[in-house]
Amino acid sequence: MELSETTKHILDRVLEVNPSRVVFDSLSEMRLLAQSSLRYRRQILALKNFFASRQCTVVLLDDLSSHEGDLQLHSIAHGVIALEQLSLDYGAERRRLRVVKMRGMKFRGGYHDFTIETGGLAIYPRLVAAEHHKAFLGELTSAGSSELDALLGGGIERGTSLLLIGGAGVGKSSIALTYAMAAAARGEEVVIFAFDEGLGTVFARAAGLGLPLQAHVASGRVRMQQIDPAEMSPGEFAHRVRESVEREGVRVVVIDSLNGYMNAMPEERFLVLQMHELLSTLNQLGVITILVLAQHGLMGPMQTPLDISYLSDAVLMLRYFEAEGRVRRAISVVKKRSSAHEDAIREFRLTAEGVKIGPPLTEFQGVLSGVPNYRGGTGPLLTPDRLPTEGPSGG
């Protein structure tokens, strides 16, 4: 009797108001009133027949407290959307949804991250690279240093990605900042996503290298976004990157670093696939993407925590090596898909006037191993009297 009275009250109210949208929150109450699954399903079917002749959208909420037998209700509804909440070992909870079925229309399958914010839900659809294309010219762009451009065969083409790999503090972030400043000086929009360092540290490094980062940030040419990955899902991050490109006209994206992106999301099983879709999307939109990845170790054999080199169009390797009782830095291009590149290994130094690159280390053997053998005379190394005072170390 309680179910019949409740249903009659609902239908009378619908006839009185004639709404365009009705929400039942939640079906668990009706399930308790029905007392049996058969009566419950018959009641839901009766409601469907009642609303079928009305210009009204009905939204049914279910807390999944029923038995598996009640999954037959999915066949009654025109669409089914499943929402999940995931609790990680550390960090905020993650929410995602999946469209199980939707009659009469095409929908994007798989899981999509979402957050609950002031004003409603913010949903981040799963990125599909094949849906994003834009006509552009793949011309070469300068890195702001003639020596670095020579290493890269003239520069970096638009619509490609550059991966900087090396040990901690060897100068990866400094070279990424150098390229970002060169792009800003050309009048291009740049966005830097900082995972590992605070914005104050990034500004201090740029000032030590003589790079006008703060001036470009103040003018709006460069956008700095500090990412707290413990509070952000991969889907939300990919959405931020895409929004900066499509809505704000960003032409250069710097992600510093992939280590912070990966380590803060250890339970995400398909980070490489997500990064593949993100890079493919940016490439097809004519964006230059600069990725920073720190390897494990400082000298000798180096290990890469995330093998993403095959996704990058160019790979710039930075190494420490020992010579004449000093720790020095070497730079070389080990991969470039779009054009030829210099195969020499050069020494470089971070100075108050930016990144300085020396001549090829032709008289050294084993530089990439960290402990090279010198087979020549004097002169191939960058000496203090030939360069300005060193600036800060780069991350």
Summary of the structure (lengths in Angstrom):
residues: 395
radius of gyration: 28.4
end to end distance: 71.4
largest distance: 101.1
contacts: 1175
relative contact order: 0.12
helix: 34%
strand: 30%
